[in-house]
Amino acid sequence: MSDTNEDDQAAAPEQTPQALDADSAQAETPDFASLGLSEPLLKALAEKGYSKPTPIQAQAIPVVLMGQDVLGVAQTGTGKTASFTLPMLDILAGSRARARMPRSLILEPTRELALQVAENFVQYGKNLKLNHALLIGGESMAEQKEALTKGVDVLIATPGRLIDLFERGGLLLRDVRVLVIDEADRMLDMGFIPDIERIVTMLPTNRQTLFFSATMAPEIRRLADAFLNTPKEITVSRPASVATTIVASLALVNVHDKREALRRLLRAENVQNAIVFCNRKRDVDILYKSLTKHGFDAGALHGDLPQSVRFATLEKFKAGEIRILVCSDVAARGIDIGGLSHVFNFDVPHHAEDYVHRIGRTGRAGREGHAYMLAVPDDRLAVEAVEKLVGTAIPRIVIDGLDPVEWSEDDGRKRGRGTKKDSKDKDKARKGKDKDRKVEAKPEHEKERKPERRERERDRDQGPSVLGFGENVPAFMLIRRRDAAPVTAEDEPEDNGSGIAA
């Protein structure tokens, strides 16, 4: 949803044909009323200050209301969530749900995304008598079962918790009329596709399926073909493109200057609130401690933290209690903060698509956003992959007070471990040294000293070596067996005077 006026649109730079098609679609639908939404929804939208739909909303809402399957490809921050929540509310408004049998199902890859979708249902459906339930980890399963028992119109769930509750007999899915698979590419990255395929087998075949993804990789296309029935494909922008409201910059620094570079940018920029992304969870903790040590109001968010801690940190960030949130990609698509001013990529993402998801947190609703990326000399190939994906070079900036550096000539993918040829040469050299050590002759006095030492230690501790029992043979071993041959005079033991054979 957008509040941009005609003057802003007139001042916009020249756009691609696809963007022009999206703008023409928006011009043909000046308000939400023309999309066929009900009066209660239009009232809720007006109270939120939304007057015009975004391109994905303008194209998807009428198709969903007609009951057709949808394959939507839209970048983060285009209003994709409202494009399926609004028509779903209208579809479900006519009847009520039965106990343990939800009427619609929305699958999200992360807990944060599920909470975000639930917030949208609360905001847009406040004038409708519909209820929803969340099935996510970190919450009481007993309370979730109780909510399902009362009847749920909209069930928002993560795949793992949904399957767990289904196997315990907590819900039935044969009454689901609408299925939404959101952020399908993130589902693929997180390994949820087998769970999604299993969940789909639990649903009735006569259903409406809405399939949304920020990118359309071949694997995603295969899943869409398997789950959808003659869908309406909607692509409002080039896959993984960057919103025009985001001002992106790239800073090339030394590895040991990265944290200092980030601190200088935070101090130099007018940062109201910012998200800092790291590639590894360990780096999230290290950077968070560094920022708090230098006086910044920061919090940490990554997948290894308990759900309660993650939720509390996110709520503090939304409330403005902390100004900087350091996180991993687990939260890249689950944070919807109005007016987020800055996004910092402390690390160049491993996958170029993640760059778009990260910086898509800022520059929303027509507001200008700033995205900075810190790169080291070995990141050349990763940065080139990002620039190739977005279709433009990211402007370089120089941070005052830091030594200027240039790209490394080596292939940055090995991260300083050397090429395969170098490693093979090192292995050969190491093996040669080992052989030299084995064949190296030892001094004669070392060869003789060790046996002598062992003999001396044995003589000192245990006495001289013996064979078998020596002279101290136990008497019971000399007793003749009953089935043994008769003892001859030569074999008969001598009498020791005690009546016992010696």
Secondary structure as the mmCIF struct_conf table of DSSP 4:
data_model
#
loop_
_struct_conf.conf_type_id
_struct_conf.id
_struct_conf.beg_label_comp_id
_struct_conf.beg_label_asym_id
_struct_conf.beg_label_seq_id
_struct_conf.end_label_comp_id
_struct_conf.end_label_asym_id
_struct_conf.end_label_seq_id
STRN STRN1 SER A 2 SER A 2
HELX_RH_AL_P HELX_RH_AL_P1 GLU A 6 ALA A 10
TURN_TY1_P TURN_TY1_P1 ALA A 11 ALA A 11
BEND BEND1 ALA A 12 ALA A 12
HELX_LH_PP_P HELX_LH_PP_P1 PRO A 13 GLU A 14
HELX_RH_AL_P HELX_RH_AL_P2 PRO A 17 GLU A 28
BEND BEND2 ASP A 31 ASP A 31
HELX_RH_3T_P HELX_RH_3T_P1 PHE A 32 LEU A 35
TURN_TY1_P TURN_TY1_P2 GLY A 36 GLY A 36
HELX_RH_AL_P HELX_RH_AL_P3 GLU A 39 LYS A 48
TURN_TY1_P TURN_TY1_P3 GLY A 49 GLY A 49
STRN STRN2 LYS A 52 LYS A 52
HELX_RH_AL_P HELX_RH_AL_P4 PRO A 55 LEU A 65
TURN_TY1_P TURN_TY1_P4 MET A 66 GLY A 67
STRN STRN3 VAL A 70 VAL A 73
TURN_TY1_P TURN_TY1_P5 THR A 76 GLY A 77
BEND BEND3 THR A 78 GLY A 79
HELX_RH_AL_P HELX_RH_AL_P5 LYS A 80 LEU A 92
TURN_TY1_P TURN_TY1_P6 ALA A 93 GLY A 94
BEND BEND4 SER A 95 SER A 95
HELX_LH_PP_P HELX_LH_PP_P2 ALA A 97 ALA A 97
STRN STRN4 ARG A 98 ARG A 98
TURN_TY1_P TURN_TY1_P7 ALA A 99 ARG A 100
STRN STRN5 MET A 101 MET A 101
BEND BEND5 ARG A 103 ARG A 103
STRN STRN6 SER A 104 LEU A 107
BEND BEND6 PRO A 109 THR A 110
HELX_RH_AL_P HELX_RH_AL_P6 ARG A 111 TYR A 124
TURN_TY1_P TURN_TY1_P8 GLY A 125 ASN A 127
BEND BEND7 LEU A 128 LEU A 128
STRN STRN7 HIS A 132 LEU A 135
TURN_TY1_P TURN_TY1_P9 GLY A 137 GLY A 138
BEND BEND8 GLU A 139 GLU A 139
HELX_RH_AL_P HELX_RH_AL_P7 MET A 141 THR A 149
TURN_TY1_P TURN_TY1_P10 LYS A 150 LYS A 150
BEND BEND9 ASP A 153 ASP A 153
STRN STRN8 VAL A 154 ALA A 157
HELX_RH_AL_P HELX_RH_AL_P8 PRO A 159 GLU A 167
TURN_TY1_P TURN_TY1_P11 ARG A 168 GLY A 169
TURN_TY1_P TURN_TY1_P12 ARG A 174 ASP A 175
STRN STRN9 VAL A 178 ILE A 181
BEND BEND10 GLU A 183 GLU A 183
HELX_RH_AL_P HELX_RH_AL_P9 ALA A 184 ASP A 189
TURN_TY1_P TURN_TY1_P13 MET A 190 GLY A 191
HELX_RH_AL_P HELX_RH_AL_P10 ILE A 193 MET A 202
BEND BEND11 LEU A 203 LEU A 203
BEND BEND12 THR A 205 ASN A 206
STRN STRN10 GLN A 208 SER A 213
BEND BEND13 ALA A 214 ALA A 214
HELX_RH_AL_P HELX_RH_AL_P11 PRO A 218 PHE A 227
BEND BEND14 ASN A 229 THR A 230
STRN STRN11 LYS A 232 THR A 235
BEND BEND15 SER A 237 SER A 237
TURN_TY1_P TURN_TY1_P14 PRO A 239 ALA A 240
HELX_LH_PP_P HELX_LH_PP_P3 SER A 241 ALA A 243
TURN_TY1_P TURN_TY1_P15 THR A 244 THR A 245
STRN STRN12 ILE A 246 LEU A 252
HELX_RH_3T_P HELX_RH_3T_P2 VAL A 255 ASP A 257
HELX_RH_AL_P HELX_RH_AL_P12 LYS A 258 ALA A 268
BEND BEND16 GLU A 269 GLU A 269
BEND BEND17 GLN A 272 ASN A 273
STRN STRN13 ALA A 274 PHE A 277
BEND BEND18 ASN A 279 ARG A 280
HELX_RH_AL_P HELX_RH_AL_P13 LYS A 281 LYS A 293
TURN_TY1_P TURN_TY1_P16 HIS A 294 GLY A 295
STRN STRN14 ALA A 298 LEU A 301
TURN_TY1_P TURN_TY1_P17 GLY A 303 ASP A 304
BEND BEND19 LEU A 305 LEU A 305
HELX_RH_AL_P HELX_RH_AL_P14 GLN A 307 ALA A 319
TURN_TY1_P TURN_TY1_P18 GLY A 320 GLY A 320
BEND BEND20 GLU A 321 GLU A 321
BEND BEND21 ARG A 323 ARG A 323
STRN STRN15 ILE A 324 CYS A 327
HELX_RH_3T_P HELX_RH_3T_P3 ASP A 329 ALA A 331
TURN_TY1_P TURN_TY1_P19 ALA A 332 GLY A 334
TURN_TY1_P TURN_TY1_P20 GLY A 338 GLY A 339
STRN STRN16 HIS A 342 ASN A 345
BEND BEND22 PHE A 346 ASP A 347
BEND BEND23 HIS A 350 HIS A 351
HELX_RH_AL_P HELX_RH_AL_P15 ALA A 352 ILE A 359
TURN_TY1_P TURN_TY1_P21 GLY A 360 ARG A 361
BEND BEND24 THR A 362 GLY A 363
TURN_TY1_P TURN_TY1_P22 ALA A 365 GLY A 366
STRN STRN17 GLY A 369 ALA A 375
HELX_RH_3T_P HELX_RH_3T_P4 PRO A 377 ASP A 379
HELX_RH_AL_P HELX_RH_AL_P16 ARG A 380 VAL A 390
TURN_TY1_P TURN_TY1_P23 GLY A 391 GLY A 391
BEND BEND25 THR A 392 THR A 392
HELX_LH_PP_P HELX_LH_PP_P4 ALA A 393 PRO A 395
STRN STRN18 ARG A 396 ILE A 397
TURN_TY1_P TURN_TY1_P24 ASP A 400 GLY A 401
BEND BEND26 LEU A 402 LEU A 402
BEND BEND27 GLU A 409 ASP A 410
HELX_RH_3T_P HELX_RH_3T_P5 GLY A 412 LYS A 414
TURN_TY1_P TURN_TY1_P25 ARG A 415 GLY A 416
BEND BEND28 ARG A 417 ARG A 417
HELX_RH_AL_P HELX_RH_AL_P17 LYS A 420 VAL A 439
BEND BEND29 GLU A 440 GLU A 440
HELX_LH_PP_P HELX_LH_PP_P5 ALA A 441 PRO A 443
HELX_RH_AL_P HELX_RH_AL_P18 GLU A 444 GLN A 462
BEND BEND30 PRO A 464 PRO A 464
BEND BEND31 LEU A 467 LEU A 467
TURN_TY1_P TURN_TY1_P26 GLY A 468 GLU A 471
HELX_RH_3T_P HELX_RH_3T_P6 ALA A 475 LEU A 478
BEND BEND32 ILE A 479 ILE A 479
HELX_LH_PP_P HELX_LH_PP_P6 ARG A 480 ARG A 481
TURN_TY1_P TURN_TY1_P27 ARG A 482 ASP A 483
BEND BEND33 ALA A 484 ALA A 484
HELX_LH_PP_P HELX_LH_PP_P7 ALA A 485 THR A 488
TURN_TY1_P TURN_TY1_P28 ALA A 489 ASP A 491
BEND BEND34 GLU A 492 GLU A 492
HELX_LH_PP_P HELX_LH_PP_P8 PRO A 493 GLU A 494
STRN STRN19 ASP A 495 ASP A 495
BEND BEND35 GLY A 497 ILE A 500
STRN STRN20 ALA A 501 ALA A 501
#
